[in-house]
């Protein structure tokens, strides 16, 4: 993922941004784990128009925390979720 092409999240209001941030803080699992990443994704999913935007938001938060992306693309993220469902 190229950091120069990151999307800017346009929240409808500051209140919506605060709700997303609070929901991210509710997840107690370690952010570095797949489980922690997935839980953050599912916690904020209702605030986004589509699944990919929610993923991008969490992946950018991960980048801001660890200076690298957890997943290189939304497709890689979806493939990881699918592999977990199969197990």
MMTF fields as JSON, N, C-alpha, C and O atoms, coordinates in Angstrom:
{
  "mmtfVersion": "1.0.0",
  "mmtfProducer": "UNKNOWN",
  "numBonds": 347,
  "numAtoms": 348,
  "numGroups": 87,
  "numChains": 1,
  "numModels": 1,
  "chainsPerModel": [1],
  "groupsPerChain": [87],
  "chainIdList": ["A"],
  "bondAtomList": [4, 2, 8, 6, 12, 10, 16, 14, 20, 18, 24, 22, 28, 26, 32, 30, 36, 34, 40, 38, 44, 42, 48, 46, 52, 50, 56, 54, 60, 58, 64, 62, 68, 66, 72, 70, 76, 74, 80, 78, 84, 82, 88, 86, 92, 90, 96, 94, 100, 98, 104, 102, 108, 106, 112, 110, 116, 114, 120, 118, 124, 122, 128, 126, 132, 130, 136, 134, 140, 138, 144, 142, 148, 146, 152, 150, 156, 154, 160, 158, 164, 162, 168, 166, 172, 170, 176, 174, 180, 178, 184, 182, 188, 186, 192, 190, 196, 194, 200, 198, 204, 202, 208, 206, 212, 210, 216, 214, 220, 218, 224, 222, 228, 226, 232, 230, 236, 234, 240, 238, 244, 242, 248, 246, 252, 250, 256, 254, 260, 258, 264, 262, 268, 266, 272, 270, 276, 274, 280, 278, 284, 282, 288, 286, 292, 290, 296, 294, 300, 298, 304, 302, 308, 306, 312, 310, 316, 314, 320, 318, 324, 322, 328, 326, 332, 330, 336, 334, 340, 338, 344, 342],
  "bondOrderList": [1, 1, 1, 1, 1, 1, 1, 1, 1, 1, 1, 1, 1, 1, 1, 1, 1, 1, 1, 1, 1, 1, 1, 1, 1, 1, 1, 1, 1, 1, 1, 1, 1, 1, 1, 1, 1, 1, 1, 1, 1, 1, 1, 1, 1, 1, 1, 1, 1, 1, 1, 1, 1, 1, 1, 1, 1, 1, 1, 1, 1, 1, 1, 1, 1, 1, 1, 1, 1, 1, 1, 1, 1, 1, 1, 1, 1, 1, 1, 1, 1, 1, 1, 1, 1, 1],
  "groupList": [{"groupName": "UNK", "atomNameList": ["N", "CA", "C", "O"], "elementList": ["N", "C", "C", "O"], "formalChargeList": [0, 0, 0, 0], "bondAtomList": [1, 0, 2, 1, 3, 2], "bondOrderList": [1, 1, 2], "singleLetterCode": "X", "chemCompType": "L-PEPTIDE LINKING"}],
  "groupTypeList": [0, 0, 0, 0, 0, 0, 0, 0, 0, 0, 0, 0, 0, 0, 0, 0, 0, 0, 0, 0, 0, 0, 0, 0, 0, 0, 0, 0, 0, 0, 0, 0, 0, 0, 0, 0, 0, 0, 0, 0, 0, 0, 0, 0, 0, 0, 0, 0, 0, 0, 0, 0, 0, 0, 0, 0, 0, 0, 0, 0, 0, 0, 0, 0, 0, 0, 0, 0, 0, 0, 0, 0, 0, 0, 0, 0, 0, 0, 0, 0, 0, 0, 0, 0, 0, 0, 0],
  "groupIdList": [1, 2, 3, 4, 5, 6, 7, 8, 9, 10, 11, 12, 13, 14, 15, 16, 17, 18, 19, 20, 21, 22, 23, 24, 25, 26, 27, 28, 29, 30, 31, 32, 33, 34, 35, 36, 37, 38, 39, 40, 41, 42, 43, 44, 45, 46, 47, 48, 49, 50, 51, 52, 53, 54, 55, 56, 57, 58, 59, 60, 61, 62, 63, 64, 65, 66, 67, 68, 69, 70, 71, 72, 73, 74, 75, 76, 77, 78, 79, 80, 81, 82, 83, 84, 85, 86, 87],
  "secStructList": [7, 7, 4, 4, 4, 7, 7, 7, 7, 7, 7, 1, 1, 2, 2, 2, 2, 2, 2, 2, 2, 2, 2, 2, 2, 2, 7, 7, 1, 7, 6, 6, 1, 2, 2, 2, 2, 2, 2, 2, 2, 2, 2, 2, 4, 4, 4, 1, 1, 1, 2, 2, 2, 2, 2, 2, 2, 2, 2, 2, 2, 2, 2, 2, 2, 2, 1, 1, 7, 1, 7, 1, 1, 2, 2, 2, 2, 2, 2, 2, 2, 2, 2, 2, 2, 2, 7],
  "xCoordList": [0.846, 0.0, 0.889, 1.846, 0.573, 1.352, 0.799, -0.368, 1.639, 1.175, 0.848, 0.126, 1.351, 1.069, -0.366, -0.896, -0.985, -2.329, -3.406, -4.492, -3.113, -4.093, -5.328, -5.247, -6.465, -7.692, -7.875, -7.363, -8.597, -8.974, -10.395, -11.285, -10.6, -11.927, -12.759, -12.397, -13.864, -14.771, -15.929, -16.926, -15.786, -16.856, -17.903, -17.578, -19.156, -20.247, -20.194, -20.639, -19.652, -19.559, -18.43, -17.91, -18.071, -17.07, -17.6, -16.838, -18.902, -19.522, -19.311, -19.033, -19.444, -19.231, -17.77, -17.503, -16.837, -15.42, -15.16, -14.441, -15.734, -15.552, -16.133, -15.53, -17.293, -17.892, -16.981, -16.818, -16.396, -15.48, -14.272, -13.865, -13.699, -12.522, -12.854, -12.068, -13.998, -14.404, -14.615, -14.235, -15.214, -15.406, -14.079, -13.941, -13.107, -11.782, -11.155, -10.47, -11.384, -10.804, -11.474, -10.88, -12.697, -13.409, -12.803, -13.028, -12.056, -11.487, -10.265, -9.318, -10.289, -9.191, -8.087, -6.982, -8.371, -7.335, -6.195, -6.39, -5.014, -3.829, -4.049, -4.408, -3.832, -4.021, -3.14, -3.514, -1.98, -1.058, -1.584, -1.17, -2.48, -2.979, -4.079, -4.724, -4.274, -5.378, -6.704, -7.558, -6.877, -8.121, -8.378, -9.498, -7.366, -7.512, -7.843, -8.677, -7.19, -7.463, -8.894, -9.616, -9.314, -10.668, -11.715, -12.714, -11.483, -12.454, -12.591, -13.7, -11.505, -11.586, -12.387, -13.223, -12.115, -12.828, -14.34, -15.132, -14.734, -16.16, -16.817, -18.01, -16.067, -16.613, -16.956, -17.92, -16.174, -16.42, -17.178, -17.568, -17.391, -18.063, -19.392, -19.658, -20.23, -21.517, -21.387, -22.352, -20.236, -20.052, -19.618, -19.467, -19.418, -18.912, -19.907, -20.736, -19.803, -20.703, -20.451, -21.372, -19.177, -18.863, -17.736, -17.068, -17.544, -16.576, -15.143, -14.304, -14.872, -13.5, -13.081, -11.939, -13.968, -13.632, -13.342, -12.427, -14.121, -13.869, -12.498, -11.733, -12.195, -10.878, -9.764, -8.786, -9.913, -8.875, -8.657, -7.522, -9.719, -9.603, -8.773, -7.872, -9.074, -8.335, -6.897, -5.976, -6.696, -5.341, -4.491, -3.298, -5.09, -4.371, -4.052, -2.96, -5.0, -4.734, -3.573, -2.72, -3.541, -2.447, -1.129, -0.116, -1.156, 0.048, 0.522, 1.717, -0.414, -0.042, 0.543, 1.368, 0.116, 0.6, 1.949, 2.843, 2.103, 3.279, 4.178, 5.178, 3.84, 4.632, 4.757, 5.738, 3.769, 3.65, 2.195, 1.46, 1.782, 0.413, 0.289, 1.205, -0.818, -1.085, -1.341, -0.867, -2.085, -2.407, -2.059, -2.236, -1.565, -1.183, -2.378, -2.277, -3.513, -4.698, -5.939, -5.86, -7.08, -8.358, -8.541, -9.091, -8.082, -8.192, -7.39, -7.854, -6.197, -5.388, -6.109, -6.088, -6.739, -7.514, -8.679, -8.89, -9.436, -10.571, -10.109, -10.765, -8.986, -8.461, -8.103, -8.317, -7.56, -7.215, -8.466, -8.49, -9.498, -10.763, -11.325, -11.778, -11.299, -11.832, -11.044, -11.636, -9.718, -8.922, -9.233, -9.145, -9.59, -9.951, -11.305, -11.499, -12.237, -13.571, -13.489, -14.265, -12.539, -12.405, -11.852, -12.232, -10.969, -10.318, -11.258, -10.869],
  "yCoordList": [-1.174, 0.0, 1.234, 1.327, 2.146, 3.366, 4.439, 4.818, 4.926, 5.918, 7.247, 8.051, 7.501, 8.764, 8.811, 9.889, 7.652, 7.596, 7.285, 6.822, 7.535, 7.249, 8.111, 9.281, 7.509, 8.288, 9.132, 8.806, 10.198, 11.024, 10.644, 10.631, 10.338, 9.931, 11.17, 12.025, 11.252, 12.384, 11.971, 11.421, 12.238, 11.947, 13.036, 14.205, 12.649, 13.604, 14.678, 15.805, 14.33, 15.304, 14.916, 13.801, 15.836, 15.54, 14.471, 13.638, 14.485, 13.485, 12.078, 11.145, 11.929, 10.618, 10.188, 9.025, 11.097, 10.785, 10.322, 9.345, 11.009, 10.639, 9.251, 8.467, 8.938, 7.62, 6.525, 5.477, 6.757, 5.775, 5.588, 4.459, 6.689, 6.596, 5.873, 5.048, 6.172, 5.491, 4.004, 3.182, 3.653, 2.241, 1.533, 0.371, 2.202, 1.607, 1.349, 0.344, 2.246, 2.098, 0.989, 0.485, 0.604, -0.436, -1.822, -2.711, -2.02, -3.336, -3.54, -2.755, -4.603, -4.802, -5.715, -5.731, -6.467, -7.34, -6.507, -5.383, -7.08, -6.414, -6.103, -6.983, -4.861, -4.39, -5.145, -5.303, -5.61, -6.293, -7.656, -8.161, -8.251, -9.577, -9.468, -8.429, -10.545, -10.578, -10.35, -9.613, -10.976, -10.845, -9.395, -8.902, -8.719, -7.319, -6.432, -5.532, -6.686, -5.921, -6.156, -5.206, -7.436, -7.77, -7.141, -6.599, -7.214, -6.639, -5.136, -4.608, -4.444, -3.007, -2.755, -1.854, -3.561, -3.439, -3.613, -2.796, -4.675, -4.933, -3.905, -3.633, -3.338, -2.312, -1.024, -0.343, -0.689, 0.589, 0.423, 1.417, -0.795, -1.053, -0.303, 0.211, -0.218, 0.488, 1.981, 2.596, 2.556, 3.982, 4.316, 5.488, 3.296, 3.513, 3.048, 2.17, 3.658, 3.334, 1.939, 1.267, 1.503, 0.173, -0.453, 0.218, -1.74, -2.509, -2.083, -2.082, -1.723, -1.35, -0.06, 0.044, 0.913, 2.143, 1.875, 2.466, 0.984, 0.618, -0.044, 0.265, -0.951, -1.59, -0.557, -0.596, 0.363, 1.37, 2.221, 2.577, 2.544, 3.326, 2.577, 3.155, 1.303, 0.517, 0.304, 0.368, 0.055, -0.161, 1.103, 1.016, 2.266, 3.524, 3.733, 4.187, 3.402, 3.496, 2.577, 2.951, 1.386, 0.453, 1.073, 1.002, 1.678, 2.322, 3.433, 3.561, 4.225, 5.317, 4.796, 5.461, 3.61, 3.018, 2.326, 2.486, 1.554, 0.694, 1.075, 0.403, 2.128, 2.614, 1.59, 1.588, 0.735, -0.212, -0.634, -0.529, -1.104, -1.556, -3.013, -3.804, -3.364, -4.764, -5.57, -6.699, -4.995, -5.653, -4.729, -3.514, -5.309, -4.526, -4.09, -3.159, -4.767, -4.437, -4.975, -5.811, -4.479, -4.977, -6.445, -7.225, -6.823, -8.224, -9.152, -10.244, -8.731, -9.541, -9.709, -10.785, -8.637, -8.681, -9.665, -10.499, -9.573, -10.477, -11.928, -12.815, -12.176, -13.538, -14.095, -15.276, -13.244, -13.682, -14.026, -15.021, -13.206, -13.496, -14.826, -15.648, -15.038, -16.28, -17.498, -18.546, -17.377, -18.506, -18.849, -20.013, -17.857, -18.103, -18.792, -19.677, -18.395, -19.022, -20.501, -21.309, -20.857, -22.242, -23.121, -24.287, -22.6, -23.39, -23.789, -24.459],
  "zCoordList": [0.0, 0.0, 0.0, 0.77, -0.843, -0.989, -0.052, -0.156, 0.861, 1.835, 1.183, 1.771, -0.001, -0.682, -1.211, -1.478, -1.359, -1.924, -0.881, -1.231, 0.382, 1.425, 1.253, 0.881, 1.53, 1.423, 2.669, 3.74, 2.517, 3.647, 4.011, 3.16, 5.271, 5.708, 5.965, 6.773, 5.275, 5.425, 6.318, 5.851, 7.579, 8.507, 8.395, 8.189, 8.532, 8.397, 9.472, 9.255, 10.624, 11.703, 12.647, 12.596, 13.49, 14.513, 15.444, 15.936, 15.693, 16.555, 15.998, 16.75, 14.69, 14.07, 14.23, 14.53, 14.035, 14.215, 15.645, 15.859, 16.617, 18.026, 18.298, 19.031, 17.719, 17.902, 17.342, 17.968, 16.183, 15.592, 16.494, 16.764, 16.959, 17.831, 19.131, 19.598, 19.714, 20.947, 20.711, 21.546, 19.587, 19.273, 19.076, 19.456, 18.496, 18.347, 19.71, 19.9, 20.653, 21.994, 22.809, 23.762, 22.449, 23.189, 22.99, 23.812, 21.939, 21.643, 22.516, 22.467, 23.319, 24.256, 23.714, 24.255, 22.662, 22.1, 21.533, 21.071, 21.58, 21.041, 19.564, 18.781, 19.199, 17.831, 16.838, 15.676, 17.283, 16.373, 15.924, 14.88, 16.69, 16.337, 15.278, 15.137, 14.551, 13.582, 14.294, 13.801, 15.441, 16.194, 16.6, 16.46, 17.094, 17.482, 16.289, 16.39, 15.162, 13.94, 13.484, 13.18, 13.432, 12.991, 13.909, 13.438, 15.214, 16.15, 15.964, 16.049, 15.715, 15.442, 14.162, 14.102, 13.157, 11.887, 12.098, 11.627, 12.803, 13.0, 13.923, 13.787, 14.848, 15.737, 14.994, 15.344, 13.976, 13.288, 11.975, 11.362, 11.541, 10.268, 10.115, 9.029, 11.14, 10.968, 10.641, 10.186, 10.862, 10.621, 9.196, 8.852, 8.369, 7.022, 5.971, 6.214, 4.801, 3.695, 3.15, 2.685, 3.213, 2.702, 3.518, 4.304, 3.316, 4.094, 3.821, 4.721, 2.58, 2.236, 2.947, 3.395, 3.059, 3.767, 5.245, 5.818, 5.857, 7.258, 7.384, 8.298, 6.463, 6.466, 6.336, 7.083, 5.392, 5.182, 6.425, 6.743, 7.117, 8.339, 9.385, 9.994, 9.589, 10.581, 10.128, 10.943, 8.854, 8.352, 8.493, 8.786, 8.289, 8.474, 9.957, 10.298, 10.837, 12.274, 12.653, 13.458, 12.08, 12.319, 11.852, 12.548, 10.672, 10.143, 11.079, 11.347, 11.569, 12.474, 13.783, 14.408, 14.191, 15.44, 15.259, 16.09, 14.177, 14.005, 12.83, 12.578, 12.122, 10.991, 9.866, 9.123, 9.75, 8.638, 8.561, 9.543, 7.413, 7.241, 7.644, 7.419, 8.227, 8.582, 7.311, 7.185, 6.376, 5.112, 3.957, 4.047, 2.872, 1.699, 0.862, 0.063, 1.048, 0.258, 0.949, 1.849, 0.512, 1.023, 0.642, 1.42, -0.549, -0.984, -0.069, 0.258, 0.347, 1.265, 2.605, 3.203, 3.059, 4.299, 4.161, 5.041, 3.063, 2.839, 2.771, 3.319, 2.103, 2.001, 3.378, 3.652, 4.234, 5.577, 6.378, 7.101, 6.249, 6.928, 6.422, 7.217, 5.123, 4.545, 5.028, 5.287, 5.154, 5.61, 7.063, 7.455, 7.859, 9.244, 9.33, 10.164, 8.479, 8.473, 8.127, 8.638, 7.249, 6.793, 7.895, 7.992, 8.728, 9.776, 10.825, 11.781]
}
